[in-house]
Amino acid sequence: MADTMQGLKRTHYCGTLREEHIGQTVVVCGWVQRNRDLGNLMFIDLRDRTGIVQLSFNDKTSRDIFEKAASVRSEYVLMAQGVVAPRESVNNEIPTGKIEIEVNDLRVLAKSETPPFEITDNTNVKEDLRLKYRYLDLRRSQMQNALMMRHKIVKCARDYFDDNGFLEIETPMLIKSTPEGARDYLVPSRVHEGKFYALPQSPQLYKQLLMLSGYDRYMQVARCFRDEDLRADRQPEFTQIDVEMSFVDEEDVMTMNEGFMKYAFKKVLGVDIKTPFPRMPYSEAMDRFGCDKPDTRFGLELIDLSDLLGSCEFKVFAGALENGGSVRAINVKGAASTLTRKEIDKLVDFVKTYKAKGLAFTRLTEDAESSSFEKFLKPEEVSAIRARMGAEVGDVILVVADKNSVVYDSLGALRNHLARKLDLIQPGTFDLLWVTDFPLFEYSEEENRYVAKHHPFTSPKLNELDKLESDREHCNARAYDMILNGNEVGGGSIRISDPEIQSKMFRALGFTQEQAQERFGFLLDAFKYGVPPHGGMAYGLDRLVMLMLEKENIREVIAFPKVQNASELMTNCPDYVEQESLDELSIAIAEHKTEE
């Protein structure tokens, strides 16, 4: 039978004790990290979320307490009272390493079976096992520190925006499905048979309605849901720091949010972020970095070679140019000794995952030169390419020729891959910038129509309203994304506040008047009653925490995350439900026949 806490109350957390507490009687609680029995001397490392403290037992300890300590195993839950004393064998690896607690009362509050893995930060345990026993994994100090840091970032958001006059207002979790963007998670209604709610992909429409309602500065730490394919920095349920402002333009929104990032980095990490952030138009980001979220902590910028190859007879390059594509390259400076032919073959396979047909190369080594394409070019074309690339002995030039979307995707991904592979990124650096002037539309080959690049409520540039229905390809948005170390951490726009422009936008997206009214009628009706100019943005909180802590995987900063197939291994969800529950909701499960 477990001991009780009766008569004792915790006075200190384990990791907070220091030399100034020597001589004080303290009570601590926590889990056993390890027990070292040296005969007449025994030590227990006790752990809580603040750290570890050493409990000591010796020949002066009462026999009952000593024997109880000897019975203790890893992960037992203890409460201990004792006097803080200097530690004979100092441990400079931990903050409490100069003191210990000489125990005079010990309570075993709960016993533990041997855990399936050791609760330590230096673990090689597979992630699936850690997630199955997530409640144990969360005892590790790395996980606890990450979640405590997440708490501090959320607190910073609430404090900063409150200081700047924002109101935190909750929006509904059960909303109308308005298909335009990612796939909704649907929730059947028992009361309204055959009808469904959707879980919000964002509070977008509600926060715009709050602007119309006169709440000119809104923020919310909002839960959001998207039924989409997962990856290392994406989850089906995630958290946004959502912000909206009235009577503002782009400058107002961007300045306010730069202030938040400066405040959060200083408060949480002690890092000074320089403001204002650099700004880069979308077209420049694509041309220089191959993506709209460029990592500018290293070089490897894309160089356009297309104009040098107008009369090129090499079919790979000429074919790309004839089809309206381009030939672009990156120069991996000084990498010829590292990027051997075998390694380059691996890079060829890498770019093929981004639909590139191949990867041409030139290696300039001390004793030889090798190239997969130069022999097909004229000498003056080779010289021009090397000059533009700034090629020197020791460099490797990597070239992709294809339609622009493939060139951008493949080389953009390749430069990030090489930066990690070649250790070109200095740890502890935080590079922030804005990407602006996004296209308003993008063409979806899957849907065979233009769709909104961000969402249907993003305002077009005011001097391009005439292009809204006639020249969608060249229509630009009043949108902006905040980029941190090559990741989008926040994005937003000035919204459409003119009902006529909003109707034009719906028509440009292919909605009939009836379809627009059916899906967004409540918004269009509301816009009849005086809409202030407004705009805002939303941060992906999970991704922001991941990047501030320099983690590789977003699951490391979420208490109970989902895995690649959107399931949770600990509770084994999603799972089947009782037939009775399905009947109440008038739901029948269709059988999917598999082909033999």
C-alpha positions as CSV (number, residue, x, y, z in Angstrom):
1,M,0.0,0.0,0.0
2,A,1.3,3.4,-0.9
3,D,2.3,6.0,1.7
4,T,0.2,9.2,2.0
5,M,1.3,12.8,1.9
6,Q,-0.4,13.5,5.3
7,G,1.7,15.9,7.4
8,L,4.0,17.0,4.6
9,K,3.6,19.8,1.9
10,R,6.0,20.4,-0.9
11,T,8.2,23.5,-0.2
12,H,10.5,23.5,-3.2
13,Y,10.8,22.1,-6.7
14,C,13.8,19.7,-7.1
15,G,15.7,21.9,-9.7
16,T,15.3,25.1,-7.7
17,L,17.5,24.3,-4.7
18,R,20.9,26.0,-4.5
19,E,23.7,26.7,-2.0
20,E,21.7,29.5,-0.4
21,H,19.3,26.9,0.9
22,I,21.9,25.0,2.9
23,G,20.7,24.4,6.4
24,Q,17.0,24.7,5.5
25,T,14.5,21.9,6.0
26,V,12.7,21.3,2.6
27,V,10.2,18.9,1.2
28,V,10.4,17.8,-2.5
29,C,8.4,15.5,-4.7
30,G,9.1,13.8,-7.9
31,W,10.1,10.6,-9.8
32,V,13.2,8.5,-9.2
33,Q,15.7,8.9,-12.0
34,R,18.1,6.4,-10.4
35,N,19.1,4.8,-7.1
36,R,22.7,4.2,-6.2
37,D,23.2,1.8,-3.3
38,L,26.8,1.9,-1.9
39,G,26.2,-0.2,1.2
40,N,26.1,2.2,4.2
41,L,25.6,5.1,1.8
42,M,22.8,5.5,-0.7
43,F,21.8,8.2,-3.2
44,I,18.5,8.8,-5.1
45,D,18.3,11.2,-8.0
46,L,14.8,12.7,-7.7
47,R,13.4,14.4,-10.8
48,D,10.5,16.9,-11.5
49,R,9.9,19.3,-14.3
50,T,12.5,21.8,-13.0
51,G,15.4,19.3,-12.8
52,I,17.1,16.8,-10.6
53,V,18.2,16.9,-6.9
54,Q,20.2,14.3,-5.0
55,L,18.7,12.7,-1.9
56,S,21.3,11.2,0.5
57,F,21.0,8.4,3.1
58,N,23.8,7.3,5.4
59,D,24.4,5.6,8.8
60,K,22.7,8.5,10.6
61,T,19.5,7.9,8.6
62,S,16.8,6.0,10.6
63,R,16.8,2.3,9.7
64,D,13.2,2.4,8.4
65,I,13.9,5.3,6.1
66,F,17.1,3.7,4.8
67,E,15.4,0.3,4.1
68,K,12.5,2.1,2.3
69,A,15.0,4.0,0.2
70,A,16.7,0.7,-0.7
71,S,13.5,-0.7,-2.0
72,V,12.9,2.3,-4.4
73,R,13.2,1.7,-8.1
74,S,13.3,3.9,-11.2
75,E,10.1,6.0,-11.8
76,Y,8.7,5.5,-8.3
77,V,6.9,8.6,-7.1
78,L,8.5,10.0,-3.8
79,M,8.0,12.7,-1.3
80,A,11.1,13.5,0.8
81,Q,11.8,15.8,3.7
82,G,15.3,16.6,4.8
83,V,18.0,19.3,5.3
84,V,19.9,20.8,2.4
85,A,23.6,20.1,2.9
86,P,26.8,20.7,0.8
87,R,27.5,17.9,-1.6
88,E,30.9,16.2,-1.1
89,S,31.2,15.1,-4.7
90,V,30.2,18.2,-6.7
91,N,28.4,17.6,-10.1
92,N,28.9,20.7,-12.3
93,E,26.7,19.2,-15.0
94,I,23.4,20.1,-13.2
95,P,22.4,23.4,-11.4
96,T,21.8,21.5,-8.1
97,G,25.2,19.8,-8.3
98,K,26.7,21.6,-5.2
99,I,24.0,20.5,-2.7
100,E,22.0,17.4,-1.6
101,I,19.1,16.7,0.7
102,E,19.9,14.6,3.8
103,V,16.6,12.8,4.1
104,N,14.8,12.3,7.4
105,D,11.3,11.4,6.1
106,L,10.6,9.5,2.9
107,R,7.2,8.6,1.4
108,V,6.7,6.2,-1.5
109,L,3.5,7.7,-3.0
110,A,3.4,5.3,-6.0
111,K,5.4,2.4,-7.4
112,S,6.2,1.8,-11.0
113,E,6.8,-1.1,-13.3
114,T,9.9,-1.1,-15.4
115,P,9.2,1.4,-18.2
116,P,9.5,0.3,-21.8
117,F,12.4,2.7,-22.3
118,E,14.7,4.7,-20.0
119,I,13.5,8.2,-19.2
120,T,16.5,10.1,-20.3
121,D,17.3,12.7,-22.9
122,N,20.0,10.6,-24.5
123,T,17.7,8.1,-25.9
124,N,17.8,6.2,-29.2
125,V,14.3,4.8,-28.8
126,K,12.2,4.8,-32.0
127,E,9.7,7.6,-32.1
128,D,6.7,5.1,-32.5
129,L,7.5,3.6,-29.1
130,R,7.9,7.0,-27.6
131,L,4.6,8.1,-28.9
132,K,2.8,4.9,-27.8
133,Y,4.0,5.7,-24.3
134,R,3.8,9.5,-24.7
135,Y,3.0,10.0,-21.0
136,L,6.4,8.5,-20.2
137,D,8.2,10.3,-23.0
138,L,6.8,13.6,-21.7
139,R,8.7,13.1,-18.4
140,R,12.0,13.6,-20.3
141,S,13.5,17.1,-19.6
142,Q,13.8,17.8,-23.3
143,M,10.1,17.4,-23.8
144,Q,9.2,19.2,-20.6
145,N,11.5,22.1,-21.6
146,A,9.9,22.3,-25.0
147,L,6.3,22.5,-23.6
148,M,7.4,25.0,-21.0
149,M,8.9,27.1,-23.8
150,R,5.7,26.8,-25.7
151,H,3.8,28.1,-22.7
152,K,6.1,31.1,-22.5
153,I,5.6,32.0,-26.2
154,V,1.8,31.8,-25.8
155,K,2.1,34.0,-22.7
156,C,4.2,36.5,-24.7
157,A,1.6,36.6,-27.4
158,R,-1.2,37.3,-24.9
159,D,0.8,39.9,-23.0
160,Y,2.1,41.8,-26.1
161,F,-1.2,42.0,-27.9
162,D,-3.1,42.9,-24.7
163,D,-0.6,45.7,-24.2
164,N,-1.4,46.9,-27.7
165,G,-5.1,47.0,-27.2
166,F,-6.2,43.6,-28.6
167,L,-9.1,41.7,-27.2
168,E,-8.9,37.9,-27.1
169,I,-12.2,36.6,-28.4
170,E,-13.1,32.9,-28.9
171,T,-14.7,31.8,-32.2
172,P,-16.8,28.6,-32.7
173,M,-15.4,25.1,-33.2
174,L,-18.4,23.8,-35.0
175,I,-18.9,25.9,-38.1
176,K,-20.4,25.8,-41.6
177,S,-18.3,23.9,-44.2
178,T,-17.1,26.3,-46.9
179,P,-15.0,24.1,-49.3
180,E,-12.2,26.3,-50.6
181,G,-8.7,25.2,-49.6
182,A,-7.8,22.1,-47.6
183,R,-10.2,19.3,-46.9
184,D,-12.5,19.9,-44.0
185,Y,-13.0,17.6,-41.0
186,L,-16.8,17.0,-40.8
187,V,-18.9,16.5,-37.7
188,P,-22.4,14.9,-38.2
189,S,-25.3,16.6,-36.4
190,R,-27.6,14.3,-34.4
191,V,-30.3,17.0,-34.2
192,H,-30.2,18.0,-37.9
193,E,-30.3,14.7,-39.7
194,G,-28.1,14.4,-42.7
195,K,-26.3,17.7,-42.0
196,F,-22.8,18.4,-40.9
197,Y,-20.7,20.9,-39.1
198,A,-17.0,21.4,-40.1
199,L,-14.1,21.9,-37.7
200,P,-12.5,25.3,-38.5
201,Q,-9.4,25.4,-40.8
202,S,-9.0,28.9,-39.3
203,P,-11.2,31.5,-37.7
204,Q,-10.9,33.6,-40.9
205,L,-14.6,34.5,-41.5
206,Y,-15.4,35.0,-37.9
207,K,-12.5,37.4,-37.3
208,Q,-13.5,39.4,-40.3
209,L,-17.1,39.6,-38.9
210,L,-15.6,40.8,-35.6
211,M,-14.0,43.7,-37.5
212,L,-17.4,44.5,-38.9
213,S,-18.8,44.3,-35.4
214,G,-16.5,47.0,-34.1
215,Y,-13.9,44.9,-32.3
216,D,-11.1,46.7,-34.1
217,R,-8.2,44.7,-32.6
218,Y,-8.7,40.9,-32.1
219,M,-6.4,38.1,-31.2
220,Q,-7.0,34.4,-30.3
221,V,-4.9,31.3,-29.6
222,A,-7.1,29.2,-31.9
223,R,-7.3,25.5,-32.5
224,C,-7.6,24.7,-36.2
225,F,-8.1,21.5,-38.3
226,R,-7.1,20.5,-41.8
227,D,-7.6,17.0,-43.3
228,E,-4.4,17.1,-45.5
229,D,-1.3,15.0,-46.0
230,L,1.2,15.3,-43.1
231,R,4.9,15.9,-43.0
232,A,7.5,16.9,-40.4
233,D,6.1,20.4,-39.8
234,R,2.4,19.7,-40.3
235,Q,-0.4,18.2,-38.1
236,P,-4.1,17.6,-38.8
237,E,-4.9,19.7,-35.7
238,F,-2.8,22.7,-34.9
239,T,-2.7,26.0,-33.1
240,Q,-2.7,29.5,-34.5
241,I,-1.9,32.8,-32.9
242,D,-4.6,34.7,-34.9
243,V,-4.6,38.5,-35.2
244,E,-6.9,41.0,-37.0
245,M,-6.9,44.8,-37.1
246,S,-9.3,47.5,-38.5
247,F,-8.5,50.8,-40.2
248,V,-5.0,49.5,-41.2
249,D,-2.9,48.9,-44.3
250,E,0.0,46.4,-44.8
251,E,2.5,48.6,-43.0
252,D,0.4,48.7,-39.9
253,V,0.0,45.0,-39.7
254,M,3.6,44.1,-40.5
255,T,5.0,46.7,-38.0
256,M,2.7,45.4,-35.2
257,N,3.8,41.8,-35.9
258,E,7.5,42.6,-36.1
259,G,7.1,44.1,-32.7
260,F,5.6,40.8,-31.4
261,M,8.5,38.7,-32.8
262,K,11.1,41.1,-31.3
263,Y,9.3,40.9,-27.9
264,A,8.9,37.1,-27.9
265,F,12.5,36.4,-28.9
266,K,13.9,38.7,-26.3
267,K,11.5,37.4,-23.5
268,V,11.8,33.7,-24.3
269,L,15.4,33.3,-25.7
270,G,17.1,36.5,-24.7
271,V,17.8,37.1,-28.4
272,D,17.7,40.6,-30.0
273,I,15.9,40.5,-33.3
274,K,16.6,43.4,-35.6
275,T,13.6,45.3,-37.0
276,P,12.3,46.2,-39.5
277,F,12.6,42.8,-41.3
278,P,13.9,42.8,-44.8
279,R,11.2,42.5,-47.5
280,M,11.4,40.4,-50.7
281,P,8.8,40.3,-53.5
282,Y,7.5,36.9,-54.3
283,S,9.0,37.0,-57.8
284,E,12.4,37.7,-56.4
285,A,12.2,34.9,-53.9
286,M,11.3,32.4,-56.6
287,D,14.1,33.6,-59.0
288,R,16.8,33.6,-56.3
289,F,15.8,30.8,-54.1
290,G,13.2,28.7,-56.0
291,C,10.5,29.0,-53.3
292,D,8.3,31.6,-51.6
293,K,9.8,30.8,-48.1
294,P,13.6,31.3,-48.8
295,D,16.2,30.4,-46.2
296,T,18.7,33.3,-46.6
297,R,21.2,32.0,-43.9
298,F,23.4,30.6,-46.7
299,G,24.1,31.2,-50.4
300,L,23.5,28.6,-53.1
301,E,21.2,31.0,-54.9
302,L,19.7,30.1,-58.2
303,I,21.3,31.6,-61.3
304,D,19.3,31.9,-64.6
305,L,21.4,30.7,-67.5
306,S,18.6,30.8,-70.1
307,D,19.7,33.9,-72.0
308,L,23.2,32.4,-72.5
309,L,21.7,29.3,-74.3
310,G,19.5,30.9,-76.9
311,S,21.3,29.0,-79.7
312,C,22.2,26.0,-77.6
313,E,22.2,22.6,-79.5
314,F,22.1,20.5,-76.3
315,K,18.6,19.0,-76.5
316,V,17.9,18.9,-72.8
317,F,18.5,22.7,-72.5
318,A,17.1,23.6,-75.8
319,G,13.9,21.6,-75.3
320,A,13.2,23.3,-71.9
321,L,13.6,26.7,-73.4
322,E,11.5,25.9,-76.5
323,N,8.7,24.8,-74.2
324,G,8.8,28.1,-72.3
325,G,10.9,26.8,-69.4
326,S,14.3,27.8,-68.2
327,V,17.8,26.6,-67.4
328,R,19.0,27.5,-63.9
329,A,21.9,26.4,-61.7
330,I,23.5,26.7,-58.3
331,N,27.2,26.8,-57.5
332,V,28.2,24.7,-54.5
333,K,31.4,26.5,-53.6
334,G,34.4,24.4,-52.6
335,A,32.4,21.1,-52.6
336,A,34.1,19.2,-55.4
337,S,35.9,16.9,-52.9
338,T,32.7,16.2,-51.0
339,L,30.3,15.9,-53.9
340,T,31.9,12.9,-55.7
341,R,30.3,11.4,-58.8
342,K,28.6,8.9,-56.5
343,E,27.2,11.6,-54.3
344,I,26.0,13.6,-57.4
345,D,24.1,10.5,-58.6
346,K,22.2,10.6,-55.2
347,L,21.4,14.2,-55.9
348,V,20.0,13.2,-59.3
349,D,17.6,10.8,-57.5
350,F,16.7,13.6,-55.0
351,V,15.6,16.1,-57.7
352,K,13.6,13.5,-59.5
353,T,11.3,13.4,-56.5
354,Y,10.4,17.0,-57.5
355,K,9.6,15.9,-61.1
356,A,13.0,17.0,-62.5
357,K,14.1,14.7,-65.4
358,G,17.7,15.0,-64.4
359,L,20.5,17.0,-62.9
360,A,23.4,18.2,-65.1
361,F,26.7,19.0,-63.4
362,T,30.2,20.3,-63.7
363,R,32.9,19.4,-61.1
364,L,36.0,21.5,-61.1
365,T,38.7,19.6,-59.2
366,E,42.4,20.4,-58.8
367,D,43.6,17.7,-61.1
368,A,40.7,17.3,-63.5
369,E,37.4,18.6,-64.7
370,S,34.3,16.5,-65.3
371,S,30.9,17.6,-66.7
372,S,27.8,15.9,-67.9
373,F,26.8,18.6,-70.4
374,E,29.7,20.9,-71.4
375,K,30.8,18.7,-74.3
376,F,27.5,19.4,-75.9
377,L,28.0,23.2,-75.8
378,K,30.1,25.6,-77.7
379,P,33.3,26.8,-75.9
380,E,31.9,30.3,-75.7
381,E,28.7,29.0,-74.0
382,V,30.8,27.0,-71.5
383,S,32.9,30.1,-70.7
384,A,29.8,32.3,-70.3
385,I,28.1,29.8,-67.9
386,R,31.3,29.6,-65.8
387,A,31.7,33.3,-65.7
388,R,28.1,33.9,-64.6
389,M,28.3,31.2,-62.0
390,G,31.6,32.6,-60.6
391,A,33.0,29.1,-61.0
392,E,36.4,28.4,-59.5
393,V,38.5,25.3,-58.9
394,G,36.9,23.2,-56.2
395,D,33.3,24.2,-57.2
396,V,30.4,22.1,-58.3
397,I,27.8,23.5,-60.7
398,L,24.4,21.8,-60.6
399,V,21.9,22.5,-63.4
400,V,18.2,21.8,-63.9
401,A,16.4,22.5,-67.2
402,D,12.6,22.2,-67.3
403,K,9.4,24.2,-67.0
404,N,9.8,26.9,-64.4
405,S,7.7,25.2,-61.7
406,V,9.9,22.1,-61.8
407,V,13.1,24.1,-61.9
408,Y,12.1,26.1,-58.9
409,D,10.8,23.2,-56.9
410,S,13.8,20.9,-57.5
411,L,16.6,23.5,-57.1
412,G,14.9,25.2,-54.2
413,A,14.7,21.9,-52.4
414,L,18.2,20.9,-53.5
415,R,19.8,24.0,-52.0
416,N,18.2,23.4,-48.6
417,H,19.2,19.7,-48.8
418,L,22.8,20.6,-49.6
419,A,22.9,23.3,-46.8
420,R,22.1,20.6,-44.2
421,K,24.3,18.0,-45.8
422,L,27.3,20.4,-46.0
423,D,26.7,22.1,-42.6
424,L,26.3,25.5,-44.2
425,I,23.9,26.7,-41.5
426,Q,25.3,28.1,-38.3
427,P,23.2,26.9,-35.3
428,G,21.6,29.6,-33.2
429,T,20.9,32.0,-36.1
430,F,17.5,33.4,-36.7
431,D,16.8,34.9,-40.0
432,L,13.5,36.7,-40.4
433,L,12.0,38.4,-43.5
434,W,8.8,39.2,-45.2
435,V,7.8,37.9,-48.6
436,T,5.3,40.2,-50.3
437,D,3.5,40.8,-53.6
438,F,2.1,37.3,-53.9
439,P,0.0,36.3,-56.9
440,L,-3.7,36.5,-56.1
441,F,-4.5,33.3,-58.0
442,E,-2.7,30.1,-58.9
443,Y,-3.8,27.6,-61.5
444,S,-4.9,24.2,-60.2
445,E,-4.3,21.5,-62.7
446,E,-6.2,19.1,-60.5
447,E,-9.3,21.3,-60.5
448,N,-8.7,22.8,-64.0
449,R,-9.3,26.3,-62.7
450,Y,-7.8,29.2,-61.0
451,V,-7.9,29.1,-57.2
452,A,-7.0,31.6,-54.5
453,K,-3.3,31.6,-53.7
454,H,-4.1,32.3,-50.0
455,H,-7.9,32.5,-49.6
456,P,-10.9,34.1,-51.4
457,F,-11.0,37.1,-49.0
458,T,-7.5,38.4,-49.8
459,S,-7.6,41.9,-51.4
460,P,-6.1,42.4,-54.8
461,K,-3.7,45.3,-55.4
462,L,-5.9,48.4,-55.7
463,N,-4.3,49.4,-59.1
464,E,-5.1,45.9,-60.5
465,L,-8.8,45.6,-60.0
466,D,-9.4,45.6,-63.7
467,K,-7.4,42.4,-64.0
468,L,-9.5,40.5,-61.5
469,E,-11.6,38.7,-64.1
470,S,-9.7,39.4,-67.3
471,D,-6.1,38.7,-66.4
472,R,-6.0,36.5,-63.3
473,E,-2.5,35.2,-64.1
474,H,-1.0,38.7,-63.5
475,C,-3.2,39.8,-60.6
476,N,-1.3,40.4,-57.4
477,A,-2.4,40.3,-53.8
478,R,-2.0,42.6,-50.8
479,A,-0.6,39.6,-49.0
480,Y,2.6,39.0,-46.9
481,D,4.2,36.0,-45.3
482,M,6.7,36.1,-42.4
483,I,9.6,33.7,-43.0
484,L,11.9,32.4,-40.3
485,N,14.9,30.3,-41.4
486,G,13.2,29.1,-44.6
487,N,9.9,28.3,-43.0
488,E,6.6,30.3,-43.2
489,V,5.7,31.0,-39.5
490,G,2.9,33.5,-40.3
491,G,1.0,34.8,-43.1
492,G,-1.8,37.3,-43.8
493,S,-3.2,40.0,-46.0
494,I,-5.4,43.0,-46.2
495,R,-8.9,41.7,-46.7
496,I,-11.5,42.6,-49.2
497,S,-13.9,45.0,-47.5
498,D,-15.9,46.2,-50.5
499,P,-18.9,43.9,-51.3
500,E,-18.6,44.6,-55.0
501,I,-14.9,43.5,-55.1
502,Q,-15.8,40.4,-53.0
503,S,-18.4,39.5,-55.6
504,K,-15.9,40.0,-58.4
505,M,-13.5,37.7,-56.5
506,F,-16.0,34.9,-56.3
507,R,-16.8,35.2,-60.0
508,A,-13.0,35.1,-60.8
509,L,-12.8,31.9,-58.8
510,G,-15.6,30.4,-60.9
511,F,-18.5,30.7,-58.4
512,T,-21.9,31.5,-59.7
513,Q,-23.9,34.1,-57.8
514,E,-26.0,31.2,-56.4
515,Q,-22.9,29.2,-55.3
516,A,-21.3,32.3,-53.6
517,Q,-24.6,33.0,-51.8
518,E,-24.9,29.4,-50.7
519,R,-21.4,29.1,-49.3
520,F,-20.7,32.6,-48.1
521,G,-24.1,34.3,-48.0
522,F,-23.9,35.2,-44.4
523,L,-20.6,37.1,-45.1
524,L,-22.0,38.9,-48.2
525,D,-25.1,39.9,-46.2
526,A,-23.0,41.2,-43.4
527,F,-20.9,43.3,-45.8
528,K,-24.0,45.3,-46.6
529,Y,-23.9,47.0,-43.2
530,G,-20.6,48.9,-43.2
531,V,-17.3,47.1,-43.3
532,P,-14.1,48.9,-42.1
533,P,-10.9,48.4,-44.0
534,H,-9.1,45.5,-42.2
535,G,-6.3,43.0,-42.3
536,G,-4.3,40.7,-40.2
537,M,-2.3,37.5,-40.0
538,A,-2.0,34.2,-38.3
539,Y,1.1,32.4,-36.9
540,G,1.5,28.7,-36.8
541,L,2.3,28.4,-33.1
542,D,3.6,24.8,-33.3
543,R,6.0,25.7,-36.1
544,L,7.1,28.9,-34.4
545,V,8.0,27.0,-31.2
546,M,9.8,24.3,-33.3
547,L,11.9,26.8,-35.0
548,M,12.7,28.9,-32.0
549,L,13.9,25.7,-30.2
550,E,15.7,24.6,-33.3
551,K,13.9,21.3,-33.4
552,E,13.6,19.2,-36.6
553,N,10.2,17.8,-36.0
554,I,7.0,19.6,-35.0
555,R,5.9,16.6,-32.9
556,E,8.7,17.5,-30.5
557,V,6.8,20.6,-29.4
558,I,3.2,19.1,-29.1
559,A,2.2,17.2,-26.1
560,F,0.1,14.5,-27.9
561,P,0.7,14.7,-31.6
562,K,-0.5,12.6,-34.5
563,V,1.8,10.5,-36.8
564,Q,2.1,10.5,-40.6
565,N,-1.2,8.7,-41.1
566,A,-3.1,11.2,-38.8
567,S,-3.5,8.6,-36.0
568,E,-2.5,8.8,-32.4
569,L,-0.5,5.8,-31.2
570,M,-1.1,6.2,-27.5
571,T,-4.9,6.1,-27.6
572,N,-5.2,4.2,-30.9
573,C,-7.4,6.8,-32.5
574,P,-9.2,7.2,-34.8
575,D,-11.2,4.0,-33.9
576,Y,-14.5,2.4,-34.6
577,V,-17.6,3.4,-32.6
578,E,-20.6,1.4,-31.6
579,Q,-23.3,0.8,-34.2
580,E,-25.8,2.5,-31.8
581,S,-23.9,5.8,-32.1
582,L,-23.9,5.5,-35.9
583,D,-27.6,4.9,-36.0
584,E,-28.3,8.0,-33.8
585,L,-26.4,10.0,-36.5
586,S,-28.1,8.2,-39.4
587,I,-24.7,7.2,-40.7
588,A,-24.0,3.9,-42.6
589,I,-20.5,2.7,-43.3
590,A,-20.1,1.7,-46.9
591,E,-17.9,-1.3,-47.7
592,H,-15.0,-0.7,-50.0
593,K,-14.3,-3.8,-52.2
594,T,-10.6,-4.4,-52.9
595,E,-9.6,-5.7,-56.3
596,E,-8.2,-9.2,-56.2
